[in-house]
């Protein structure tokens, strides 16, 4: 009995607690808080710099980061480095990440794609779900 318990604990430690590497990251941002949005971008940029392929999905109030004419909260500099959520998101895009708004964001606003920044797409629910479910993908939600 004791031996079985020890083997179980060893297998959990070996397999259940071993670090994993995600080749791809999907960052889902839906928070209206600029500080939370910026921290999501800071961590996402770090993942990109560490070699992850990055996709950002903006939903609800965070979708405003994708607007060509965003609210002031998206572009206001945040301490300690005076970065804005939208500015860092654009730097992440320039570094090769994809950014999309959720499929219901624009219809919910009564707007079309022409209000979005160049390079921002509208996520296809089937494709995004497939990406998020893939075993090599890690999903972060803010």
C-alpha positions in Angstrom: 0.0 0.0 0.0 2.7 2.4 1.0 4.7 1.6 -2.2 1.6 2.3 -4.4 1.2 5.6 -2.7 4.8 6.5 -3.2 4.6 5.5 -6.9 1.5 7.6 -7.3 3.1 10.6 -5.7 6.3 10.2 -7.8 4.2 10.0 -11.0 2.2 13.1 -10.1 5.4 15.0 -9.3 7.1 13.8 -12.5 4.2 14.3 -14.9 1.8 16.6 -13.2 4.3 19.2 -12.1 6.8 19.2 -14.8 7.1 22.5 -16.6 5.6 22.7 -20.1 6.5 24.9 -23.0 3.8 26.5 -25.0 4.8 27.3 -28.6 1.9 29.6 -29.0 0.1 32.1 -26.8 -3.4 33.5 -27.1 -3.9 36.5 -24.9 -7.6 37.3 -24.3 -8.2 40.8 -23.0 -11.6 42.0 -22.0 -10.9 44.2 -19.0 -11.9 47.9 -19.3 -9.1 48.9 -16.9 -6.2 50.5 -18.7 -3.7 49.2 -16.1 -4.9 45.7 -16.6 -4.8 46.1 -20.4 -1.3 47.4 -20.3 -0.1 44.6 -18.0 -1.6 42.1 -20.4 0.5 43.7 -23.2 3.6 43.8 -21.1 3.4 40.1 -20.3 2.5 39.3 -23.9 5.5 41.2 -25.2 7.7 39.2 -22.9 6.3 35.9 -24.2 6.9 37.1 -27.7 10.5 38.0 -26.9 10.9 34.5 -25.4 9.9 32.9 -28.6 6.2 32.3 -28.4 4.0 32.9 -31.4 1.4 35.4 -30.1 -2.3 36.0 -30.9 -4.2 38.7 -29.1 -8.0 38.6 -28.9 -9.7 41.8 -27.7 -13.3 41.4 -26.4 -15.8 43.8 -24.9 -14.4 47.1 -23.6 -10.8 46.0 -24.5 -11.9 45.9 -28.1 -11.5 49.7 -28.0 -7.7 49.2 -28.1 -8.2 48.1 -31.7 -9.9 51.3 -32.8 -8.2 53.7 -35.2 -9.8 56.5 -33.1 -9.7 55.0 -29.6 -10.8 56.5 -26.3 -8.2 58.4 -24.3 -7.9 55.5 -21.8 -6.3 53.4 -24.6 -3.6 55.9 -25.4 -2.9 57.6 -22.0 0.6 56.9 -20.8 0.8 54.6 -17.8 3.6 54.6 -15.2 6.3 53.6 -14.7 7.4 53.8 -18.4 4.7 56.0 -19.9 3.5 53.3 -22.2 -0.2 53.1 -23.3 -2.1 49.9 -23.8 -2.7 50.6 -27.5 0.9 51.8 -28.1 2.4 48.6 -26.7 -0.2 46.5 -28.5 0.9 48.1 -31.8 4.6 47.4 -30.9 3.6 43.8 -30.4 1.9 43.7 -33.8 5.0 45.3 -35.4 7.0 42.4 -33.8 4.9 39.8 -35.5 1.8 39.1 -33.4 -1.7 39.0 -34.7 -4.4 41.0 -33.1 -8.1 40.5 -33.6 -11.4 41.7 -32.0 -14.0 39.1 -31.1 -16.6 38.5 -33.7 -19.4 40.3 -31.8 -17.5 43.4 -31.0 -18.2 45.4 -34.1 -21.8 44.3 -34.6 -22.3 45.2 -30.9 -21.1 48.8 -31.7 -23.0 49.0 -34.9 -19.6 49.6 -36.7 -17.7 48.0 -39.6 -14.1 47.0 -40.0 -13.1 50.4 -41.3 -13.0 51.7 -37.7 -10.1 49.3 -36.8 -6.4 49.9 -36.9 -4.6 48.6 -40.0 -3.7 45.0 -39.4 -6.4 44.2 -36.8 -8.7 41.4 -37.9 -12.1 40.2 -36.8 -11.7 36.7 -35.2 -13.5 33.8 -36.8 -15.0 31.9 -33.8 -14.3 28.5 -35.3 -10.7 29.2 -36.1 -10.1 30.9 -32.7 -11.7 28.1 -30.8 -9.5 25.6 -32.7 -6.4 27.6 -31.9 -7.3 27.9 -28.2 -7.9 24.2 -27.9 -4.7 23.1 -29.5 -2.3 21.3 -27.0 0.6 23.5 -27.8 -1.3 26.7 -27.0 -1.4 28.5 -23.7 -4.3 30.9 -23.1 -4.0 34.0 -20.8 -7.1 36.0 -19.9 -7.1 39.5 -18.6 
